[in-house]
């Protein structure tokens, strides 16, 4: 008589496959949110400055103030988490407040630096320099998240770094019609600094999830996105009033080249798109890692330069083409490493399943 252990072995071998397919589906959804939110956010941000917007603080504010669109998800998510079921102690209010304040202030600083970079640089140059964030993230992930640096990842980091260096040292005479050399240099520096701060924030978020929050729920992603955006919004709002730029916002809206309604809609959809991006990024950190989340955002960077050529008539220079090719090469190198890791994990699962089946078949004898 056949032992039921064989059927149990089949079910156990199928369960990991089902979990893997579910995992890939969730990763795909978060990836789409990240790419769509980033592309739309960058293009609308550039549109704001091109058509008469001049406040870097307002451009920074709309990157974070859209968090109320996520409140329905917060209200509909169950408050009971796996922590309660497994007996994990929930962090105190002081710890949670300090955590979200830290992440929110980092987000505010990174958003301001990005706004300055986007203000002084063409979309194509801005987007390509942002590929340097993957190199920064790998370094931070190595020290904060124990991320292994394989030869393919190191090759990817070198190529992505070179792609940014090419743009830094290029002859920027093509861009001098819109910005002075000093502003161009300031834009490059601000964008690189923003990439570094953003990468640090991703690695810090992963570390906080693992060491402090210790949750495994969709509610965690919503909490992270909303609360850090709330802190960043408060900090940036203070910055608007301290800088005095709030006084010129009314005249800025009236003088916007596309009209008042377009001014409001540009800011509104910019806010929504960046919240979609942030939600996708946090989801990828939760499901995979901070480094993978950054890789996906880097994938979308070449999209913005192509669309910028169409909508903003950015000039295509040899340096930008070379930078794009280096960035794509670096990305492919990293993806290949992810493929090798996935194949190794699959082989390990198959080996474990075979051992379970062999152990169960002993019941037949």
DOTORGU-912179 format. One record per residue (C-alpha): x, y, z. Coordinates in steps of 0.02 Angstrom, whole numbers, plus 50000, padded with zeros to 5 digits. Example, Ala and Ser with C-alpha at 12.3 -4.5 7.8 and 13.67 -1.06 7.14 Angstrom:
506154977550390/506844994750357/
This chain:
500005000050000/500685017149954/501075028850095/500155045650102/501875053150128/502125053049940/500615064249912/501175075450054/502855076649968/501995082049806/501005095449897/502555101649985/503495102449821/502075112249738/501885124749880/503575133349851/503155135149666/501485143549705/502335155349828/503655159249698/502355163549565/501425174549689/503055182949736/503475186649554/501725193749524/501895205549673/503635210849617/502975214149442/501585225349510/502775235349618/503975236749471/502625244149359/502145256649494/503975261849515/504325264149330/502695273149290/502785284749440/504595289449410/504415293049224/502865303849243/503575312649396/505195317649310/504345323849151/503035334049245/504385341149358/505355347149206/503745353949130/503455364349287/505135373049269/505055374649079/503365383449079/503725396549211/503875387749378/505375393949475/505155387849655/506245373049696/505335371949864/503645369849777/504395356849661/505045347949816/503385349049907/502385340649770/503555325749775/502915321549949/501235330049982/500225317349882/500195304450023/498315307050061/497915297049903/498545281749998/497425284250150/496055272550083/497355258550078/497855262650257/496065261950317/495665245850223/497245236550278/496995225150429/497785231850588/498195214450652/499895209250588/500925193650586/501915201150730/500425198550845/500205180650788/502025176150815/502235185850978/503455198850910/503435214451018/502845230050928/504085244550935/503625258651054/502845274850995/504475284151026/505455271850920/504185272550778/504085291650784/505985293050781/506095280650637/504815289450528/505535306650571/507275301050520/506665293750355/505545308850323/506965321350347/508075311050231/506675311150103/506465330050118/508325333050090/508415320949945/506875328649863/507585346349877/509245341049799/508315332249657/507265347749626/508815358549611/509605346049491/508035345349384/507925364349385/509675366949313/509865351649201/508985344849046/507935329449082/509115318248983/510665323649080/509735323249246/509075305649217/510715298349160/511675305549308/510395297249421/511075280249368/512475283649493/511225279949632/511425261349600/513285262349635/512955271849796/511605259649846/512745244549822/514035252249937/512765256550071/511955239450052/513645231250076/513935239950242/512135241150308/511265225950234/512705213450210/512425213550022/513685202549930/514695211049794/514975198249657/516045201549502/514485205149397/513825217649525/515525226149538/515595227149347/513855234749349/514365247749478/515915252849380/514935254949219/513545264949301/514825276249385/515705279149219/514045283349137/513855297949259/515685303349246/515495304949057/514115317749081/515065327149216/516595329949107/515685332648943/515755349048849/514125356748908/514045370448777/512455362748707/511585365948873/512285383348902/510855391148805/509685387448951/510855387449100/512535395149143/514065384349172/513965387449359/512145382149367/512515366849260/513905361749379/512765364949529/511425354349449/512635339849423/513275340849602/511515341849675/510935327049571/512405316149624/512155321249806/510295317149791/510715300149719/511875296549865/510605301949995/509205292249909/510275276549905/510705278450088/508855280450128/508415264350036/509735254250129/509235262150294/507415257750259/507865239550230/508885239250391/507455247250489/506205234550422/507335220050471/507935226350640/506555237750708/504865235550623/505015216750591/503365215950498/502875206450342/501265214850286/500615226550153/500135238150297/501995240950329/502265247550153/500805259550169/501375265450342/503135268750280/502555278250127/501275289050218/502185293450378/503865297750304/502995308150169/502025317050307/503635321650398/504455327150236/502935337850192/502995346850359/504875350050343/504715356550164/503225367550207/504275375750341/505635378150210/504415386950093/503955399850225/505725402150291/506405404950115/505015417350076/504575408649912/502755407149966/502565425649924/502885422849739/501795407349715/500235417249666/501135427149531/501995411149474/500305402949445/499625418149353/501165419049239/501255400349203/501335398649014/500025384949004/498755393749115/498165392649294/497225376249273/498725367949192/499825374549333/498725366349465/498535350149366/500415349049337/500755350249524/499315338449566/499835324349451/501655326749497/501155323649678/500155308149633/501505300749522/502865302249655/501755293649783/501495279449660/503375278549637/503695278549825/502405264949853/503225254049720/504975256949790/504465252449967/503595236949902/505165231249811/506225234249967/504985223750065/504895209549938/506705209149878/508005221749937/508465240149933/509745236649796/508455228149685/507245242549713/508585254549654/508985243749503/507175244749446/507155263649464/508745264149360/507865253949225/506625268149201/507945281749187/508285279149000/506425281248966/506395299349025/507815305248910/506965297648758/505315306048799/506235322248841/506925322848664/505145321848599/504255333648719/505635345648777/506775344848624/508305340248727/509835338548616/510585321248590/512465322448610/513805309148592/514145309848778/512315306448818/512255291648698/513845284448773/513175287148948/511555278248903/512485263248829/513585261748984/512055262749096/511145249048999/512705238049000/512855240349187/511025236149212/511145220249107/512655214849209/511665216749370/510125207949301/511215193249247/511825191449426/510015191449485/509675177749356/511115167249423/510495169549602/508735164449552/509365148749462/510395143949614/508885146349729/507815135749612/509125121949612/509165122149802/507265120749809/507255106149688/508595097449790/507585099849949/505985093449865/506885077849804/507515074349979/505735075850047/505055063749915/506455051249949/506125052150135/504255049850109/504495034749994/505275025250138/503495022850202/503115011250056/504344998050114/
